[in-house]
Structures are given as C-alpha cells and as structure tokens.
Amino acid sequence: MTDYISLLSLSSSSRNQDHLFSISQQGRKAITWNRFTRELEFLRSKIASSPNDRWSLFAEDHSLFILGLFALLQCGKEVHLPHTAPIIPVSSPEADAPLLSDSVENATLKLCFSEESFSETAPQDFPLLDAGKILITFHTSGSTGKPKQVPKTFIQIENELKNLAKLWSNDYHNATVYSTVSPQHYYGFLFTALLPFCLGSSIAPMRVHYPESLTHVGKQNTVLVTSPAFLKRLSDKNSLPLLKKSPRKVFSSGGFLPDFSAVQSRAYLGTDVFEIYGSTETGGIAWRISPGNLSWTPFPGIKIKSPDGIHLALSSPYLSESGFLTIDDRVEILDDGTLRLFGRTDSIVKIEEKRVALNDVENRIIQTGLVEDVIVLALEKGRQFLAAAVVLNRKGSIKFKGKQKKDLNDFFRYFLRPYFELTVIPKKWRFLESIPRNTQGKININIIKELFNKEASAYCLEPVILDSKQKIDRILLTLSFPEDYIHFQGHFPEMKILPAVAQVDWVMKFLQKKSGLNIAMQKIPLFKLLKPIFPDTPVNLDIHLNLDNKQIKFSYKNPQDGTAYSQGKIIFKETT
C-alpha cells in the first residue's frame, strides 16, 4: 500500500512539510502539509474549548472538509455529516449540535484557512486519536427521501480504507483527486477525502460541476471520482475537446452506469470506468470495470450468497454486526464467485397482474439513444400504472424540436411495444431538463412522484410544491411549474420558459402566505435571469427576509448542483 498511513498514525511529520495537500483552484490558494498542520492546530484550539461532545460538519471545499473532520476527531468530538446544508439557525432549540461549516451563514464556527500568522517553531504533534471513541454519523436522504442516520465506527472505516488502498494505492500515488460528488456522502467521504488523505494524494478542493470543467483536469496525474448522473451528462457532450492526459482511474458510484454512457465516457476520458456497488449502510460490496463487464467482483473480505436464489446476503468487515445481512437486491451468484445484479426487488411491480421490473423499462428507454437520464415509477390512482420522467440528450432534443408533447409520448410508447405488453408501458410521461438528484447522484422518489400528481387541465394557476422549509427569516421551497401553468401559455410557444414576472410574483406570494406579513413590492433594484426554467423542472426557491432593511433576497437554483437560474432583490413596504 504505497504511502498509506492510518488515521491513528498520522502526525505532523507524516509528510514532507512542502508536500502539496491541496492544489490551487478557482481562486483558492494551494495548501502545503506545513500550512495544513498549522491550520489544524489553530482550529483545534477553537474547538477544544467547546463543552459540546457532538458537532455537525458541512463543507463544500474538500480540503476544508478534511481539516474540519480531523480537528473534530482530534478533539474527541462525535461527528455528524448532514447530506445537505442545514438551514436551521444554530441558536434555535431545534439545532442538536454546533455546526462547523465553510458555506452555511449561521454556522457556530466558520471553517476556513485563516490569514493569521503562525509561529516559526515546529508544529505541535497531533493528539492521539482514540479508536474506541471515533464515531461518525452519516445522514442519508434514503431512496424515499426519509432521513436516516448511519453511524460508523473507526474500525468499520479503517477496514474499508485499507482494502481500498490495497486495490488502488498506486493510482492515488502522486495524483491529484478531482471529484463531482460531495464528501458528506459515504462514497465521497472515502474516495475523495480519507483515501487521498491517508495515501498522500493532492486534493482539488472544489467539486467539478460541469463536463466542460474537465478540460482543466487532464494536465497531471489525476483520479476522477464521479457518479453515473455526471457521466451520462458527459456522454452527451460530443463537442468537448479531448483531455490532454487521461485520468489514471475513474470511479463511479450511486447507481448503475448504462453501457452506452460507459462507452461514451471511455471515448472521452480515455480510460475505463471502475463502478463501485454498495451503500452507506453496507459500505462497498463489489466493483466492476465498465464498459464490457456484466459481473461484479466482491471486495476482499466480503462474503456473498443468495439463500433464496433471489436476494443478496453478505458478510462484511465493514458491518457493525457479524453474520449475514440480506438486502433488497436481485442477484445471480456465478461459479467464479462474482455476481450479476438485476436491480432492487422492490423495483418489481405488478401492473394488472403483469410483473415488470422498473429498471428493465428504464434500460429499454435508454436504448433509443435519445435519452440522457430516465426514472420509471409505479403510481396508483384507482389502478396502478407506470410513469416515466425523461431527460432528452442532444440528439433527442434535435429530433423532437418543435414537436408537441403528444408526439414524444407516442414515439416512446411505440418504441416500447415490442418489449412489453401494452398494460405495462408507461401511461404518463414528463420530459424534464434534469432529474432531481443529490450530490451523490441519488433520486428522491417523492419529488418525482409530485411531478405526476397534478392532473392536466385547461391551465394551471400555481406551481407544484415538492418540499417546503421555513426557519425564522428564511423560506426554502422545492417546486416545479407544470407544462400547463398559465404563464407558459403564449410565452415563447416553441420553447416554453418561465417569465421573470412570474418568478418575482411567486417570491412575494410565498412570502406573504408563509410569513403572514402584509407587505407589497416597492421596487426591484436587482434581478438577474441566468438560465431559463422549463416546464416540470424542479427548482429550489430560496427567500431571505430582512425586516430591518425591508429587503427580500431570493434565488431560483438547480437542486442537483446548485447552479442559479435567477437571483434578485426586492424592496418592500408594509401595507394595512
């Protein structure tokens, strides 16, 4: 295991003082190991005085995430990792732990690389970590959107890190690790934070949000940690220039990568994709090389079986309990000890007595060659039926340009007829700009369901509310505007987009409705329309109210990557 140093053994002298801990990127300065150890000492002194035994950590910057995590562990704190940025004010009774963050405004302690000068004396050695007291709790969104806490001990994490290092330490050696996923999730936590930290890799501090950003990556030895959602978008970018240098390794997790996307990704990246199969609860289970490999190889120490010939059962050194754990994945165990996956057993549904696997329908839709992403789900209104949310790729957008939604529905239904009985072909279709996924590439099924709950009518007067949170002076909503929303009618009929007047109008309506204030718009000193909002596109509307200044700041953003559709400021007045 080249250069691997256990978390328990890391010290201020573990690396050369000029070793590059993180590279310069997007205005952030490069950080050497000497600077990192000094910053760690400074942050540790701030945290040590806190009487709280449990802290929450949320960081956008990967290098600051590691700094915060290690400082908390060295101070003996239990660490909680929320999967999204907390919006509950830390002074609120609802806040159950102080928050250390680089990006949340109301954090208890701001996480940053300080500008304060440090002593020229040698840095203090790291306090010894107590393996028995290390507890890190991951807060996952789960497949249904219901929050779930998954605690991990040091032994579980260390066992997995060592196994990963045995397989891929040479790839991480003297490499810079780029990521499209967040370290708040277990996959990103291992592959983009702890594994490079323990192997001495340099870290690119900021996530790669867009395929176009990869053109800056291929200039040195690199490892790319990503997800199927990103690689699907990459495969649709046929105008990207080739990388100057292929990554040593490309990892993908968070779902299965369609073979078409794997082929296209290899053509652009110049290397195969190593897919990782597992979950926060189980840790890594198996891996495979794509495209081409249908079977998955279990990680060292993982024992697998299928007692009923359907479900996967596994024994793992990453689990908190011994024995076999059965999970809801359909598998076939092959004679050579590898396995084939056929989706989750809960993806099999009965539609009018006909059994169908939802992922089978999704794969057939992808085979049109016109689709970047798709999710098929079962709905029930009197009777059960299938519905499909589809994101067209560039080829699909060109093919259906100027067409009515009915034309798209008919095309895909006709394409599926040779493969499925009519009763199981999706009855409802939504064509989106993107499918709402988190930074790990996972979908909240409840949000997708809400997109289908609105029945078509002559026109719709309001958006669909997918999620809503309200905390003192802030309102955060996830919503979508249906295709039949009234302000889409007659507004760019060949390409329906949400007009600016409607966006501002709903800021005021939501604020008045949820706050109970009697206010009226006085003027709009700032409004920037950055990207169009299309029908049925989930968006986050973030509203900040400042009563003292009589100001409202707002933004419409993509829930998946945080990019802004629009942002603005409203000056209001009170009314009677």
Secondary structure as the mmCIF struct_conf table of DSSP 4:
data_model
#
loop_
_struct_conf.conf_type_id
_struct_conf.id
_struct_conf.beg_label_comp_id
_struct_conf.beg_label_asym_id
_struct_conf.beg_label_seq_id
_struct_conf.end_label_comp_id
_struct_conf.end_label_asym_id
_struct_conf.end_label_seq_id
TURN_TY1_P TURN_TY1_P1 THR A 2 ASP A 3
TURN_TY1_P TURN_TY1_P2 LEU A 7 SER A 9
TURN_TY1_P TURN_TY1_P3 SER A 12 SER A 13
BEND BEND1 SER A 14 ARG A 15
TURN_TY1_P TURN_TY1_P4 GLN A 17 ASP A 18
STRN STRN1 LEU A 20 SER A 22
STRN STRN2 GLN A 25 GLN A 25
TURN_TY1_P TURN_TY1_P5 GLN A 26 GLY A 27
STRN STRN3 ARG A 28 ARG A 28
HELX_LH_PP_P HELX_LH_PP_P1 LYS A 29 ALA A 30
STRN STRN4 ILE A 31 THR A 32
HELX_RH_AL_P HELX_RH_AL_P1 TRP A 33 ALA A 48
TURN_TY1_P TURN_TY1_P6 SER A 49 SER A 49
BEND BEND2 ASP A 53 ASP A 53
STRN STRN5 ARG A 54 PHE A 58
BEND BEND3 GLU A 60 ASP A 61
HELX_RH_AL_P HELX_RH_AL_P2 HIS A 62 GLN A 74
TURN_TY1_P TURN_TY1_P7 CYS A 75 GLY A 76
STRN STRN6 GLU A 78 LEU A 81
BEND BEND4 HIS A 83 THR A 84
BEND BEND5 ILE A 88 ILE A 88
TURN_TY1_P TURN_TY1_P8 VAL A 90 SER A 91
BEND BEND6 SER A 92 SER A 92
TURN_TY1_P TURN_TY1_P9 PRO A 93 GLU A 94
BEND BEND7 ALA A 97 ALA A 97
STRN STRN7 LEU A 99 SER A 101
BEND BEND8 ASP A 102 SER A 103
TURN_TY1_P TURN_TY1_P10 GLU A 105 ASN A 106
BEND BEND9 THR A 108 THR A 108
STRN STRN8 LEU A 109 LYS A 110
BEND BEND10 GLU A 120 THR A 121
HELX_LH_PP_P HELX_LH_PP_P2 ALA A 122 LEU A 129
HELX_RH_3T_P HELX_RH_3T_P1 ALA A 131 LYS A 133
STRN STRN9 LEU A 135 THR A 140
TURN_TY1_P TURN_TY1_P11 SER A 143 THR A 144
BEND BEND11 GLY A 145 GLY A 145
STRN STRN10 LYS A 148 THR A 153
HELX_RH_AL_P HELX_RH_AL_P3 PHE A 154 TYR A 172
TURN_TY1_P TURN_TY1_P12 HIS A 173 ASN A 174
STRN STRN11 THR A 176 SER A 179
BEND BEND12 THR A 180 VAL A 181
TURN_TY1_P TURN_TY1_P13 PRO A 183 GLN A 184
BEND BEND13 HIS A 185 HIS A 185
HELX_RH_AL_P HELX_RH_AL_P4 TYR A 186 GLY A 188
HELX_RH_PI_P HELX_RH_PI_P1 PHE A 189 LEU A 194
HELX_RH_AL_P HELX_RH_AL_P5 LEU A 195 LEU A 199
TURN_TY1_P TURN_TY1_P14 GLY A 200 GLY A 200
STRN STRN12 SER A 202 ILE A 203
BEND BEND14 MET A 206 MET A 206
BEND BEND15 TYR A 210 TYR A 210
HELX_RH_3T_P HELX_RH_3T_P2 PRO A 211 HIS A 216
TURN_TY1_P TURN_TY1_P15 VAL A 217 LYS A 219
BEND BEND16 GLN A 220 ASN A 221
STRN STRN13 THR A 222 THR A 226
HELX_RH_AL_P HELX_RH_AL_P6 PRO A 228 SER A 235
TURN_TY1_P TURN_TY1_P16 ASP A 236 ASP A 236
TURN_TY1_P TURN_TY1_P17 ASN A 238 SER A 239
HELX_LH_PP_P HELX_LH_PP_P3 LEU A 240 LEU A 243
BEND BEND17 LYS A 244 LYS A 245
BEND BEND18 ARG A 248 ARG A 248
STRN STRN14 LYS A 249 SER A 252
BEND BEND19 GLY A 254 GLY A 255
HELX_LH_PP_P HELX_LH_PP_P4 PHE A 256 PRO A 258
HELX_RH_AL_P HELX_RH_AL_P7 ASP A 259 LEU A 269
BEND BEND20 GLY A 270 THR A 271
STRN STRN15 VAL A 273 SER A 279
TURN_TY1_P TURN_TY1_P18 THR A 280 THR A 282
STRN STRN16 GLY A 283 SER A 290
TURN_TY1_P TURN_TY1_P19 PRO A 291 GLY A 292
BEND BEND21 SER A 295 SER A 295
STRN STRN17 TRP A 296 TRP A 296
STRN STRN18 THR A 297 PRO A 298
HELX_LH_PP_P HELX_LH_PP_P5 PHE A 299 PHE A 299
TURN_TY1_P TURN_TY1_P20 PRO A 300 GLY A 301
STRN STRN19 LYS A 303 LYS A 305
TURN_TY1_P TURN_TY1_P21 PRO A 307 ASP A 308
BEND BEND22 GLY A 309 ILE A 310
STRN STRN20 HIS A 311 SER A 315
TURN_TY1_P TURN_TY1_P22 PRO A 317 TYR A 318
BEND BEND23 LEU A 319 GLY A 323
STRN STRN21 LEU A 325 ILE A 333
TURN_TY1_P TURN_TY1_P23 ASP A 335 ASP A 336
BEND BEND24 GLY A 337 GLY A 337
STRN STRN22 LEU A 339 ARG A 344
HELX_RH_3T_P HELX_RH_3T_P3 THR A 345 SER A 347
STRN STRN23 ILE A 348 ILE A 351
TURN_TY1_P TURN_TY1_P24 GLU A 352 GLU A 353
STRN STRN24 LYS A 354 ALA A 357
HELX_RH_AL_P HELX_RH_AL_P8 LEU A 358 ILE A 366
TURN_TY1_P TURN_TY1_P25 GLN A 367 THR A 368
BEND BEND25 GLY A 369 GLY A 369
STRN STRN25 VAL A 371 GLU A 380
BEND BEND26 LYS A 381 ARG A 383
STRN STRN26 GLN A 384 LEU A 392
HELX_RH_AL_P HELX_RH_AL_P9 ARG A 394 LYS A 399
TURN_TY1_P TURN_TY1_P26 PHE A 400 GLY A 402
HELX_RH_AL_P HELX_RH_AL_P10 LYS A 405 LEU A 416
TURN_TY1_P TURN_TY1_P27 ARG A 417 TYR A 419
BEND BEND27 PHE A 420 PHE A 420
HELX_RH_3T_P HELX_RH_3T_P4 LEU A 422 VAL A 424
BEND BEND28 ILE A 425 ILE A 425
BEND BEND29 LYS A 427 LYS A 427
STRN STRN27 LYS A 428 PHE A 431
BEND BEND30 GLU A 433 GLU A 433
STRN STRN28 ARG A 437 ARG A 437
TURN_TY1_P TURN_TY1_P28 THR A 439 GLN A 440
BEND BEND31 GLY A 441 GLY A 441
STRN STRN29 ILE A 443 ILE A 443
HELX_RH_AL_P HELX_RH_AL_P11 ILE A 445 ASN A 453
BEND BEND32 LYS A 454 LYS A 454
HELX_LH_PP_P HELX_LH_PP_P6 GLU A 455 ALA A 456
BEND BEND33 ALA A 458 ALA A 458
STRN STRN30 CYS A 460 CYS A 460
BEND BEND34 LEU A 461 GLU A 462
STRN STRN31 VAL A 464 LYS A 471
TURN_TY1_P TURN_TY1_P29 ILE A 472 ASP A 473
STRN STRN32 ARG A 474 SER A 480
TURN_TY1_P TURN_TY1_P30 GLU A 483 ASP A 484
STRN STRN33 TYR A 485 TYR A 485
HELX_RH_3T_P HELX_RH_3T_P5 ILE A 486 PHE A 488
TURN_TY1_P TURN_TY1_P31 GLN A 489 GLY A 490
BEND BEND35 HIS A 491 PHE A 492
TURN_TY1_P TURN_TY1_P32 PRO A 493 GLU A 494
BEND BEND36 MET A 495 MET A 495
HELX_RH_AL_P HELX_RH_AL_P12 ALA A 500 SER A 515
STRN STRN34 ILE A 519 LEU A 529
BEND BEND37 LYS A 531 LYS A 531
HELX_LH_PP_P HELX_LH_PP_P7 PRO A 532 PHE A 534
TURN_TY1_P TURN_TY1_P33 PRO A 535 ASP A 536
STRN STRN35 VAL A 539 ASN A 546
TURN_TY1_P TURN_TY1_P34 LEU A 547 LYS A 550
STRN STRN36 GLN A 551 LYS A 557
TURN_TY1_P TURN_TY1_P35 PRO A 559 ASP A 561
STRN STRN37 ALA A 564 GLU A 574
#
